[in-house]
C-alpha cells in the first residue's frame, strides 16, 4: 500500500468520533468482520487508526478504497462543509431516463479531457442522490486528496449541491462536466449557502412547509406590578398586539423550525419616484444593487424579528420571500419604490 494512501486512511479514521469508528468501517465494507474483531476500539484513536492502517495494508488498499471511506464520512457528517446550490436548465421540457452508468462515463470523460490529474469517485444512496468526490491535481502534480470537491446530485431534478475546495478555479470545469453528463443546457448558482445540506434540500425541494414539531415563541415576562385601573386597557392592548404578531408570524413562517440557511443574496432593481418639476431624474434608469444576508441561522433570525420588537409584523416580502422564491435566483424588480418588493423570474 502506498505511503500517502496509508496516511490518508489514518487521518480519515482520526476524524471519526471513537464510538462510531467501528460502525463506519462496517459501512465501508473493505475490512472483513473477522479483521475488525482484532481491533480494540476502546483504546485511544491514534492506536485505533494505526491498527486500521495495518489491516488495510494486508488488503492492499489503494486511493479508490480510501476515497470511498471519505465519502461515507462526509455523507454522515455533511455539516463539516459549506454547500452551495446550483440549478441546471434544459432547452425543452422533455424528461429523460437517468442512467447512472452513462452519467458516470460522461462525467469522467468530460472532466478528464480538461484535466488529466484528477481522481473521481461515485457513491449512490437510497434517496436517489449521487455523491461525487473529486480530488484535483495540476498538469504537473498528482491530485491532492486533502483538497477535494463534493457534489450531491439528485437524479430527475435540476438541483446540484456543491462543496468546493480552495481550488475554485476548477469550479467551471466541474460545472461543465455536470451539464454534459446530465444532458442539461446550462447551470447557474442560486446564491444559497449553508453548512446544513439537509436544510438546503428542504428549501429547493419545497419540504420546509411540512408540519414539524410545534414551536411557539416564549412569551415576554411581564412585571408583577399591580396595575391601576387606567392601565388595564393598555395591558390588554399589548397582549392583543403580542397575539397578533405571533399569529402573523406563524402564518408567514409556519409552526415548525426553519431550514438552516446561512447565506442568501438577490439583485434589487427599483425606480425612484420624484416630482417631474424637480427634474431630479432626466432618464428613467432604475437603481440597481445587490442585497446580501448572512447569519448562523438566517431564517430563524428573520422569524424572531417581530416577536422581539425589532420589526413590524408582518415583515416585508423582501425578507419573508427568501425561501419561497429560491427557484427564481433572488432577482427582484421593484416597480414603484423600495418596499414592498416582488420577485420576477430572470
Residue frames relative to the residue before (quaternion, step in Angstrom):
aa qw qx qy qz dx dy dz
X 1.0000 0.0000 0.0000 0.0000 0.00 0.00 0.00
X 0.5193 -0.6569 0.4545 0.3036 3.54 -0.95 0.90
X 0.5785 -0.6115 0.4184 0.3412 3.57 -1.08 0.77
X 0.6589 0.5109 -0.3174 0.4518 3.59 0.96 -0.81
X 0.6244 0.5239 -0.3336 0.4736 3.59 1.09 -0.68
X 0.6432 0.5247 -0.3174 0.4585 3.58 0.96 -0.86
X 0.6691 0.4919 -0.2991 0.4699 3.58 0.94 -0.86
X 0.6473 0.5190 -0.3271 0.4524 3.56 0.99 -0.76
X 0.6438 0.5023 -0.3225 0.4787 3.59 0.97 -0.80
X 0.6337 0.5358 -0.3328 0.4479 3.58 0.96 -0.85
X 0.6876 0.4749 -0.2897 0.4667 3.60 0.86 -0.91
X 0.6295 0.5316 -0.3423 0.4516 3.58 1.03 -0.71
X 0.6472 0.5094 -0.3138 0.4723 3.58 0.97 -0.84
X 0.6502 0.5305 -0.3202 0.4397 3.59 0.98 -0.79
X 0.6272 0.5453 -0.3389 0.4409 3.61 1.15 -0.52
X 0.6405 0.5505 -0.3220 0.4278 3.57 1.14 -0.61
X 0.5074 -0.6145 0.4926 0.3496 3.63 -0.97 0.74
X 0.5915 -0.6358 0.3594 0.3416 3.56 -0.88 0.97
X 0.6715 0.5142 -0.3063 0.4369 3.59 0.95 -0.83
X 0.7304 0.4186 -0.2303 0.4881 3.60 1.22 -0.37
X 0.4216 0.7309 -0.4612 0.2742 3.61 1.24 -0.09
X 0.6773 0.4957 -0.3097 0.4468 3.60 0.79 -0.96
X 0.6592 0.5145 -0.3128 0.4504 3.59 0.91 -0.89
X 0.6805 0.4847 -0.2955 0.4633 3.56 0.94 -0.86
X 0.6351 0.5124 -0.3313 0.4736 3.59 1.04 -0.69
X 0.6173 0.5268 -0.3438 0.4725 3.59 1.10 -0.63
X 0.6423 0.5011 -0.3212 0.4829 3.60 1.02 -0.73
X 0.5955 0.5681 -0.3514 0.4463 3.55 1.12 -0.69
X 0.2053 -0.8458 0.4697 0.1475 3.57 0.98 -0.83
X 0.4955 0.6705 -0.4355 0.3395 3.60 1.20 0.05
X 0.7287 0.3365 -0.2028 0.5609 3.57 1.12 -0.70
X 0.4724 -0.6824 0.4779 0.2877 3.57 -0.95 0.83
X 0.6417 -0.5187 0.3961 0.4030 3.56 -1.29 0.34
X 0.6132 0.5458 -0.3458 0.4545 3.58 1.08 -0.66
X 0.6554 0.4991 -0.3114 0.4738 3.59 0.97 -0.79
X 0.6589 0.5147 -0.3161 0.4484 3.59 0.94 -0.85
X 0.6210 0.5552 -0.3479 0.4302 3.60 1.07 -0.62
X 0.6298 0.5368 -0.3398 0.4470 3.60 1.20 -0.35
X 0.6205 0.5440 -0.3329 0.4564 3.60 1.28 -0.23
X 0.2968 -0.7234 0.5980 0.1760 3.55 -0.98 0.90
X 0.1808 -0.8318 0.5205 0.0667 3.57 -0.20 1.30
X 0.5962 0.5570 -0.3697 0.4446 3.60 1.27 0.14
X 0.5491 0.5906 -0.4091 0.4269 3.59 1.24 -0.01
X 0.6998 -0.4457 0.3206 0.4571 3.57 -1.27 0.07
X 0.6425 -0.5790 0.3449 0.3646 3.55 -1.14 0.71
X 0.6020 0.5666 -0.3720 0.4221 3.60 1.00 -0.69
X 0.6740 0.4770 -0.2940 0.4814 3.60 0.95 -0.85
X 0.6136 0.5383 -0.3488 0.4604 3.59 1.05 -0.74
X 0.6660 0.5097 -0.3078 0.4493 3.57 0.89 -0.95
X 0.6455 0.5147 -0.3271 0.4597 3.60 0.98 -0.74
X 0.6453 0.5116 -0.3209 0.4678 3.59 1.00 -0.79
X 0.6474 0.5149 -0.3178 0.4635 3.58 1.00 -0.84
X 0.6402 0.5239 -0.3218 0.4606 3.58 0.97 -0.84
X 0.6411 0.5275 -0.3258 0.4524 3.58 0.97 -0.80
X 0.6540 0.4969 -0.3091 0.4794 3.59 1.01 -0.81
X 0.6403 0.5132 -0.3227 0.4717 3.59 1.04 -0.77
X 0.5913 0.5621 -0.3513 0.4593 3.55 1.16 -0.63
X 0.6451 0.5179 -0.3128 0.4667 3.59 1.00 -0.82
X 0.7274 0.4154 -0.2305 0.4951 3.59 1.08 -0.74
X 0.3937 -0.7440 0.4562 0.2888 3.60 1.32 0.07
X 0.0692 0.8258 -0.5523 0.0909 3.56 0.76 1.06
X 0.1550 -0.7624 0.6199 0.1022 3.54 -1.18 0.64
X 0.7437 -0.4214 0.2687 0.4440 3.57 -1.28 0.01
X 0.5723 0.5897 -0.3861 0.4190 3.60 1.15 -0.51
X 0.6838 0.4591 -0.2853 0.4902 3.59 0.91 -0.90
X 0.6345 0.5284 -0.3335 0.4549 3.59 1.00 -0.76
X 0.6432 0.5296 -0.3199 0.4511 3.59 1.03 -0.77
X 0.6115 0.5475 -0.3478 0.4532 3.59 1.07 -0.71
X 0.6356 0.5125 -0.3272 0.4756 3.61 0.99 -0.79
X 0.6474 0.5155 -0.3177 0.4628 3.57 1.02 -0.76
X 0.6253 0.5250 -0.3369 0.4689 3.61 1.03 -0.73
X 0.6415 0.5234 -0.3228 0.4586 3.58 0.94 -0.88
X 0.6499 0.5145 -0.3177 0.4604 3.58 0.95 -0.87
X 0.7032 0.4607 -0.2782 0.4647 3.62 0.85 -0.91
X 0.6054 0.5411 -0.3582 0.4609 3.59 1.14 -0.52
X 0.6866 0.4580 -0.2788 0.4910 3.57 1.02 -0.79
X 0.7895 0.1924 -0.0965 0.5748 3.60 1.06 -0.74
X 0.0150 0.8402 -0.5414 0.0260 3.64 0.54 1.10
X 0.6070 0.5928 -0.3545 0.3930 3.60 1.16 -0.51
X 0.5096 0.6293 -0.4284 0.4010 3.58 1.25 0.02
X 0.7269 0.3775 -0.2140 0.5323 3.58 1.27 -0.31
X 0.3998 -0.6563 0.5728 0.2852 3.55 -1.34 0.25
X 0.1632 -0.8179 0.5503 0.0391 3.56 -0.71 1.15
X 0.1570 -0.7547 0.6310 0.0875 3.53 -1.17 0.73
X 0.3588 -0.7343 0.5414 0.1973 3.55 -1.16 0.69
X 0.0601 -0.7701 0.6348 0.0182 3.55 -1.03 0.90
X 0.1750 -0.7720 0.6030 0.0992 3.54 -1.16 0.68
X 0.2410 -0.7672 0.5824 0.1186 3.55 -0.91 0.99
X 0.2060 -0.7880 0.5739 0.0852 3.56 -1.17 0.63
X 0.2859 -0.7294 0.5982 0.1684 3.52 -1.20 0.70
X 0.5383 -0.5968 0.4756 0.3576 3.55 -1.25 0.35
X 0.7757 0.2101 -0.1224 0.5823 3.60 1.14 -0.59
X 0.5733 -0.6026 0.4430 0.3345 3.56 -1.33 -0.06
X 0.4047 0.7387 -0.4687 0.2662 3.59 1.24 0.07
X 0.2682 -0.7448 0.5928 0.1481 3.55 -1.14 0.73
X 0.1714 -0.8041 0.5652 0.0673 3.55 -0.73 1.04
X 0.5336 -0.6051 0.4836 0.3394 3.54 -1.20 0.60
X 0.3506 -0.7524 0.5232 0.1930 3.57 -0.86 1.00
X 0.0865 -0.7786 0.6215 0.0057 3.55 -0.76 1.13
X 0.3608 -0.7708 0.4834 0.2048 3.58 -0.35 1.26
X 0.6364 0.5340 -0.3365 0.4434 3.60 0.97 -0.80
X 0.6689 0.4862 -0.2918 0.4806 3.57 0.95 -0.88
X 0.6221 0.5448 -0.3348 0.4518 3.57 1.06 -0.79
X 0.6599 0.5078 -0.3075 0.4605 3.60 0.89 -0.92
X 0.6659 0.5193 -0.3062 0.4395 3.56 0.89 -0.98
X 0.6873 0.4781 -0.2858 0.4663 3.60 0.86 -0.93
X 0.6441 0.5330 -0.3265 0.4410 3.56 0.96 -0.88
X 0.6811 0.4821 -0.2924 0.4671 3.59 0.85 -0.95
X 0.6655 0.5144 -0.3151 0.4396 3.57 0.87 -0.92
X 0.6789 0.4970 -0.2959 0.4522 3.58 0.91 -0.91
X 0.6951 0.4747 -0.2850 0.4586 3.59 0.89 -0.91
X 0.7138 0.4538 -0.2661 0.4623 3.58 0.90 -0.87
X 0.5609 0.5747 -0.4025 0.4394 3.58 1.21 -0.24
X 0.7093 0.4178 -0.2494 0.5100 3.57 1.22 -0.50
X 0.8013 0.0587 -0.0070 0.5953 3.58 1.12 -0.64
X 0.3370 -0.7833 0.4908 0.1788 3.56 -0.48 1.22
X 0.7438 0.3971 -0.2220 0.4897 3.59 0.85 -0.96
X 0.4367 0.6438 -0.5058 0.3728 3.56 0.14 1.34
X 0.1871 -0.7610 0.6087 0.1242 3.57 -1.05 0.77
X 0.1088 -0.8012 0.5885 -0.0048 3.55 -0.90 1.01
X 0.0054 0.7925 -0.6084 0.0408 3.57 -0.86 1.01
X 0.1845 -0.7819 0.5912 0.0720 3.55 -1.10 0.83
X 0.0611 0.7587 -0.6485 -0.0007 3.52 -1.29 0.47
X 0.2216 -0.7923 0.5603 0.0961 3.57 -0.76 1.08
X 0.1823 -0.7866 0.5845 0.0798 3.55 -1.02 0.89
X 0.7185 -0.5182 0.2832 0.3674 3.51 -1.31 0.47
X 0.6754 0.4838 -0.3056 0.4652 3.64 1.14 -0.44
X 0.5708 -0.6191 0.3538 0.4071 3.60 1.21 0.60
X 0.4666 0.6529 -0.4583 0.3821 3.56 1.15 0.60
X 0.1964 -0.7547 0.6183 0.0977 3.53 -0.91 1.01
X 0.1746 -0.7769 0.6001 0.0759 3.57 -0.66 1.13
X 0.0783 -0.7924 0.6049 -0.0039 3.55 -0.85 1.06
X 0.1227 -0.7756 0.6176 0.0432 3.54 -0.92 1.00
X 0.0433 -0.8025 0.5948 -0.0171 3.57 -0.77 1.07
X 0.1084 -0.7565 0.6431 0.0497 3.56 -0.86 1.05
X 0.2620 -0.8182 0.5026 0.0967 3.55 -0.63 1.19
X 0.1068 -0.7486 0.6490 0.0833 3.49 -1.22 0.69
X 0.4284 -0.6372 0.5441 0.3384 3.55 -1.22 -0.48
X 0.6995 -0.4455 0.3117 0.4637 3.62 -1.18 0.10
X 0.7766 0.3362 -0.1703 0.5048 3.60 1.18 -0.46
X 0.7464 0.3403 -0.2107 0.5317 3.62 1.23 -0.12
X 0.5544 -0.6076 0.4579 0.3372 3.56 -1.21 0.54
X 0.6493 -0.5202 0.3740 0.4099 3.60 -1.21 0.42
X 0.3484 -0.7191 0.5677 0.1983 3.55 -1.02 0.89
X 0.3001 -0.8025 0.4928 0.1521 3.58 -0.34 1.25
X 0.6580 0.5059 -0.3089 0.4644 3.59 1.25 -0.23
X 0.7082 0.3376 -0.2413 0.5712 3.60 1.29 -0.01
X 0.1535 0.8304 -0.5065 0.1741 3.51 0.46 1.30
X 0.2941 -0.6956 0.6198 0.2133 3.51 -1.35 0.37
X 0.1700 -0.7762 0.6002 0.0919 3.54 -1.13 0.73
X 0.0972 -0.7724 0.6271 0.0278 3.53 -1.08 0.87
X 0.0751 -0.7585 0.6457 0.0456 3.56 -1.01 0.88
X 0.0054 -0.8139 0.5774 -0.0639 3.54 -0.45 1.26
X 0.2168 -0.7598 0.6015 0.1179 3.57 -0.80 1.07
X 0.3896 -0.7404 0.4970 0.2301 3.55 -0.50 1.19
X 0.7961 0.2576 -0.2532 0.4855 3.54 -1.22 0.69
X 0.6741 0.3670 -0.3206 0.5551 3.60 1.20 0.46
X 0.4745 -0.6850 0.4664 0.2970 3.61 -1.14 0.45
X 0.5843 0.6326 -0.3483 0.3702 3.59 1.26 0.00
X 0.0731 -0.7754 0.6272 -0.0055 3.51 -1.06 0.94
X 0.1802 -0.7668 0.6096 0.0891 3.57 -0.96 0.90
X 0.0533 -0.8301 0.5529 -0.0482 3.55 -0.57 1.23
X 0.0720 -0.7413 0.6658 0.0435 3.52 -1.08 0.87
X 0.1698 -0.8330 0.5228 0.0627 3.55 -0.30 1.26
X 0.4751 -0.6228 0.5355 0.3157 3.51 -1.30 0.39
X 0.7191 -0.4116 0.3099 0.4663 3.57 -1.27 -0.20
X 0.6190 0.5398 -0.3506 0.4501 3.61 1.23 -0.32
X 0.0372 -0.8544 0.5181 -0.0096 3.57 0.50 1.20
X 0.5307 0.6323 -0.4128 0.3850 3.57 1.22 -0.28
X 0.6562 0.5098 -0.3106 0.4616 3.59 1.22 -0.39
X 0.4406 0.7253 -0.4427 0.2895 3.60 1.25 -0.15
X 0.6443 0.5084 -0.3516 0.4503 3.68 0.88 -0.72
X 0.6311 0.5222 -0.3384 0.4632 3.59 1.04 -0.70
X 0.6475 0.5213 -0.3081 0.4627 3.55 1.01 -0.85
X 0.6691 0.4999 -0.2995 0.4612 3.60 0.90 -0.91
X 0.6486 0.5153 -0.3209 0.4591 3.56 0.97 -0.79
X 0.6405 0.5170 -0.3225 0.4674 3.59 1.01 -0.76
X 0.6381 0.5234 -0.3240 0.4625 3.61 1.03 -0.76
X 0.6566 0.5167 -0.3100 0.4537 3.57 0.92 -0.90
X 0.6832 0.4844 -0.2872 0.4648 3.57 0.88 -0.94
X 0.6984 0.4950 -0.2818 0.4333 3.59 0.84 -0.98
X 0.7519 0.3856 -0.2037 0.4944 3.59 1.04 -0.76
X 0.4404 -0.7311 0.4260 0.3001 3.61 1.32 0.13
X 0.4193 0.6652 -0.5052 0.3555 3.56 0.89 0.94
X 0.5699 -0.6257 0.4289 0.3160 3.54 -1.32 0.27
X 0.7872 -0.1274 0.1030 0.5946 3.60 0.93 -0.88
X 0.2617 -0.7482 0.5925 0.1435 3.55 -1.35 0.13
X 0.0423 -0.7989 0.5999 -0.0125 3.56 -1.03 0.85
X 0.4587 -0.6628 0.5183 0.2858 3.55 -1.12 0.73
X 0.3551 -0.7616 0.5116 0.1792 3.57 -0.95 0.91
X 0.4156 -0.7341 0.4501 0.2928 3.60 1.26 0.08
X 0.5006 0.5716 -0.4686 0.4506 3.55 0.96 0.98
X 0.0838 0.8039 -0.5829 0.0827 3.58 -0.68 1.05
X 0.1597 0.7728 -0.6003 0.1300 3.53 -1.11 0.75
X 0.5118 -0.5918 0.5137 0.3520 3.55 -1.29 0.34
X 0.6762 0.4903 -0.2894 0.4675 3.59 1.14 -0.60
X 0.2754 -0.7835 0.5400 0.1368 3.56 -0.24 1.28
X 0.6520 0.5278 -0.3214 0.4393 3.60 0.94 -0.82
X 0.6400 0.5195 -0.3328 0.4580 3.60 1.02 -0.70
X 0.6291 0.5157 -0.3339 0.4761 3.58 1.02 -0.74
X 0.6350 0.5112 -0.3296 0.4762 3.59 1.02 -0.73
X 0.6236 0.5461 -0.3403 0.4439 3.59 0.98 -0.80
X 0.6719 0.5064 -0.2985 0.4506 3.58 0.99 -0.84
X 0.7593 0.3970 -0.2354 0.4587 3.60 0.63 -1.05
X 0.7042 0.4167 -0.2671 0.5091 3.59 1.15 -0.51
X 0.4459 -0.7306 0.4226 0.2979 3.59 1.31 0.26
X 0.3998 0.7225 -0.4718 0.3090 3.57 0.98 0.86
X 0.5233 0.6774 -0.4045 0.3220 3.59 1.24 -0.21
X 0.6448 0.5438 -0.3268 0.4263 3.62 1.19 -0.39
X 0.4426 0.6843 -0.4718 0.3365 3.61 1.22 0.07
X 0.5438 -0.6151 0.4593 0.3391 3.54 -1.22 0.47
X 0.0876 -0.7644 0.6382 0.0273 3.54 -0.64 1.16
X 0.7424 -0.3363 0.2622 0.5167 3.58 -1.15 -0.31
X 0.5415 -0.6519 0.4267 0.3159 3.55 -0.97 0.88
X 0.0592 -0.7958 0.6026 -0.0060 3.52 -0.92 0.97
X 0.0238 -0.7837 0.6206 -0.0117 3.56 -0.88 0.99
X 0.4857 -0.6573 0.4757 0.3253 3.60 -0.84 0.86
X 0.5200 -0.6364 0.4672 0.3261 3.55 -1.02 0.78
X 0.4246 -0.7144 0.4824 0.2767 3.64 -0.68 1.00
X 0.5413 -0.6186 0.4643 0.3297 3.53 -1.15 0.69
X 0.4273 -0.7000 0.5074 0.2643 3.57 -0.93 0.85
X 0.2758 -0.7636 0.5657 0.1444 3.54 -0.86 1.00
X 0.5383 -0.6263 0.4547 0.3335 3.51 -1.09 0.68
X 0.4049 -0.7194 0.5169 0.2265 3.55 -0.93 0.92
X 0.3066 0.7346 -0.5349 0.2832 3.53 0.38 1.29
X 0.4555 -0.6828 0.4973 0.2811 3.56 -0.88 0.91
X 0.2833 -0.7963 0.5063 0.1711 3.61 -0.44 1.13
X 0.4746 -0.6104 0.5424 0.3285 3.48 -1.28 0.39
X 0.6768 -0.5124 0.3318 0.4114 3.57 -1.16 0.45
X 0.6613 0.5228 -0.3145 0.4364 3.60 1.05 -0.68
X 0.6631 0.5167 -0.3081 0.4455 3.57 1.23 -0.40
X 0.4775 0.6948 -0.4382 0.3118 3.61 1.18 -0.26
X 0.6555 0.5133 -0.3192 0.4526 3.59 0.95 -0.81
X 0.6433 0.5174 -0.3241 0.4619 3.59 1.04 -0.79
X 0.6418 0.5219 -0.3190 0.4626 3.57 0.98 -0.87
X 0.6631 0.5006 -0.3083 0.4634 3.58 0.97 -0.86
X 0.6358 0.5223 -0.3284 0.4638 3.58 1.02 -0.77
X 0.6479 0.5114 -0.3188 0.4659 3.59 1.00 -0.81
X 0.6512 0.5103 -0.3167 0.4640 3.55 1.00 -0.83
X 0.6474 0.5116 -0.3170 0.4676 3.59 0.97 -0.82
X 0.6518 0.5165 -0.3181 0.4552 3.58 1.00 -0.80
X 0.6346 0.5172 -0.3299 0.4701 3.59 1.01 -0.77
X 0.6560 0.5005 -0.3122 0.4709 3.58 0.97 -0.82
X 0.6359 0.5234 -0.3331 0.4591 3.59 1.02 -0.76
X 0.6523 0.5135 -0.3143 0.4605 3.59 0.94 -0.91
X 0.6612 0.5024 -0.3104 0.4627 3.57 0.93 -0.88
X 0.6575 0.5133 -0.3108 0.4557 3.60 0.98 -0.82
X 0.6736 0.4849 -0.2914 0.4757 3.58 0.93 -0.93
X 0.6409 0.5280 -0.3213 0.4552 3.57 0.99 -0.84
X 0.6560 0.5092 -0.3058 0.4657 3.55 1.02 -0.80
X 0.6337 0.5278 -0.3296 0.4596 3.59 1.06 -0.73
X 0.7000 0.4689 -0.2697 0.4663 3.58 1.01 -0.80
X 0.8190 0.2800 -0.1121 0.4881 3.58 0.77 -1.06
X 0.4844 -0.6651 0.4455 0.3529 3.61 1.20 -0.33
X 0.6730 -0.5257 0.3606 0.3752 3.54 -1.36 0.10
X 0.7605 0.4503 -0.2151 0.4155 3.53 0.86 -0.98
X 0.6783 -0.4633 0.3650 0.4383 3.56 -1.30 0.03
X 0.4922 -0.6781 0.4730 0.2723 3.55 -1.15 0.67
X 0.5852 -0.5331 0.4521 0.4111 3.60 -1.20 0.38
X 0.4574 -0.7023 0.4788 0.2615 3.56 -1.00 0.82
X 0.0498 0.7877 -0.6035 0.1133 3.52 -0.16 1.38
X 0.2069 -0.8170 0.5311 0.0874 3.59 -0.88 0.93
X 0.8043 0.1149 -0.0518 0.5807 3.60 1.17 -0.38
X 0.1344 0.7571 -0.6345 0.0780 3.55 -1.11 0.76
X 0.0302 0.7907 -0.6113 0.0138 3.54 -1.13 0.61
X 0.0105 0.7859 -0.6182 -0.0114 3.55 -1.23 0.47
X 0.4820 -0.6575 0.5033 0.2866 3.53 -1.28 0.39
X 0.1863 -0.7870 0.5842 0.0683 3.54 -0.88 1.03
X 0.0106 -0.7826 0.6217 -0.0308 3.53 -0.88 1.01
X 0.0833 0.8241 -0.5469 0.1214 3.60 -0.45 1.18
X 0.3380 -0.7155 0.5773 0.2014 3.55 -1.19 0.66
X 0.3908 -0.7118 0.5339 0.2357 3.57 -0.94 0.90
X 0.2748 -0.7300 0.6011 0.1739 3.54 -1.16 0.67
X 0.1477 0.7881 -0.5845 0.1243 3.57 -0.77 0.98
X 0.5986 -0.5553 0.4402 0.3735 3.54 -1.29 0.38
X 0.4757 -0.6930 0.4528 0.2974 3.62 -0.70 1.01
X 0.6259 0.5556 -0.3449 0.4250 3.61 1.10 -0.64
X 0.6392 0.5439 -0.3342 0.4290 3.59 1.12 -0.55
X 0.2601 -0.8150 0.4873 0.1749 3.56 1.17 -0.46
X 0.2363 0.7915 -0.5325 0.1847 3.59 1.02 0.75
X 0.7935 0.1686 -0.0747 0.5800 3.55 0.95 -0.88
X 0.2362 -0.7846 0.5604 0.1208 3.55 -0.43 1.21
X 0.7691 0.2368 -0.1376 0.5775 3.57 1.09 -0.70
X 0.4271 -0.7007 0.5137 0.2503 3.53 -1.06 0.78
X 0.1871 0.7847 -0.5542 0.2050 3.53 0.55 1.23
X 0.3884 -0.7433 0.4846 0.2486 3.63 -0.60 1.03
X 0.4295 -0.6558 0.5576 0.2730 3.51 -1.28 0.51
X 0.1060 -0.8157 0.5685 0.0127 3.57 -0.74 1.08
X 0.1122 0.7785 -0.6138 0.0679 3.55 -1.08 0.73
X 0.3958 -0.6891 0.5569 0.2416 3.53 -1.32 0.31
X 0.1670 -0.7941 0.5816 0.0567 3.56 -0.69 1.14
X 0.0539 -0.8089 0.5854 -0.0110 3.57 -0.75 1.08
X 0.0998 -0.7633 0.6363 0.0499 3.53 -1.12 0.80
X 0.0889 0.7795 -0.6180 0.0510 3.58 -1.01 0.79
X 0.1626 0.7589 -0.6101 0.1593 3.54 -1.05 0.84
X 0.5947 -0.5485 0.4244 0.4067 3.62 -1.14 0.39
X 0.7775 0.0070 -0.0019 0.6289 3.61 1.19 -0.55
X 0.2121 -0.8626 0.4449 0.1136 3.53 0.45 1.32
X 0.7245 0.4540 -0.2724 0.4413 3.61 0.69 -1.03
X 0.6398 0.4922 -0.3350 0.4860 3.61 1.02 -0.68
X 0.6075 0.5449 -0.3550 0.4561 3.60 1.09 -0.62
X 0.6599 0.4890 -0.3042 0.4825 3.58 0.95 -0.87
X 0.6429 0.5448 -0.3166 0.4355 3.56 1.02 -0.83
X 0.7133 0.4675 -0.2565 0.4548 3.58 1.07 -0.71
X 0.4657 0.7139 -0.4397 0.2830 3.63 1.20 -0.23
X 0.7206 0.4488 -0.2670 0.4562 3.59 0.74 -1.03
X 0.6714 0.4777 -0.3313 0.4596 3.68 0.79 -0.80
X 0.6796 0.4788 -0.2953 0.4708 3.59 1.11 -0.60
X 0.5061 -0.6762 0.4081 0.3464 3.59 1.26 -0.05
X 0.5112 0.6624 -0.4063 0.3671 3.60 1.25 0.30
X 0.7820 0.1137 -0.0882 0.6064 3.60 1.27 -0.09
X 0.5363 -0.6092 0.4743 0.3411 3.54 -1.25 0.47
X 0.3009 -0.7295 0.5832 0.1928 3.55 -1.22 0.51
X 0.5243 -0.2375 -0.8156 0.0588 1.54 -1.79 1.73
X 0.5985 -0.5639 0.4275 0.3755 3.55 -1.25 0.45
X 0.6379 -0.5134 0.4053 0.4065 3.54 -1.27 0.38
X 0.5673 -0.5967 0.4409 0.3574 3.62 -1.07 0.66
X 0.5524 0.6081 -0.3993 0.4069 3.59 1.16 -0.42
X 0.7141 0.4157 -0.2408 0.5091 3.58 1.18 -0.54
X 0.7338 0.4527 -0.2508 0.4401 3.58 0.87 -0.94
X 0.6671 0.5301 -0.3196 0.4146 3.62 1.12 -0.45
X 0.3783 0.7553 -0.4808 0.2353 3.63 1.19 0.00
X 0.7467 0.3697 -0.2707 0.4823 3.68 0.65 -0.86
X 0.6569 0.5398 -0.3274 0.4122 3.60 0.97 -0.81
X 0.7710 0.3462 -0.1763 0.5046 3.58 1.04 -0.75
X 0.2279 0.8139 -0.5113 0.1556 3.58 1.13 0.51
X 0.6792 0.5149 -0.3063 0.4240 3.59 1.00 -0.71
X 0.6646 0.5093 -0.3073 0.4522 3.60 1.23 -0.18
X 0.5084 -0.6983 0.3838 0.3265 3.56 1.28 0.45
X 0.5091 -0.6937 0.4017 0.3134 3.60 1.20 0.46
X 0.3860 0.6801 -0.5295 0.3287 3.56 0.95 0.81
X 0.1221 -0.8141 0.5675 0.0152 3.56 -0.72 1.13
X 0.0590 -0.7587 0.6461 0.0596 3.51 -1.09 0.73
X 0.1144 -0.7980 0.5911 0.0261 3.58 -0.53 1.17
X 0.2744 -0.8213 0.4861 0.1183 3.58 -0.58 1.14
X 0.8266 0.2300 -0.0892 0.5058 3.59 0.96 -0.74
X 0.8010 -0.1549 0.1032 0.5690 3.61 1.05 0.48
X 0.7304 -0.4522 0.2771 0.4305 3.53 -1.27 0.07
X 0.8312 0.0651 0.0115 0.5521 3.60 0.66 -1.05
X 0.5843 -0.2258 -0.7792 -0.0209 1.50 -2.03 1.46
X 0.4470 -0.7063 0.4872 0.2528 3.58 -1.13 0.55
X 0.1545 -0.7683 0.6109 0.1120 3.56 -1.26 0.29
X 0.4007 -0.7279 0.5106 0.2210 3.54 -0.98 0.90
X 0.0363 -0.7496 0.6582 0.0591 3.52 -1.24 0.54
X 0.5329 -0.6174 0.4648 0.3447 3.56 -1.12 0.58
X 0.5078 -0.6555 0.4574 0.3214 3.58 -0.99 0.72
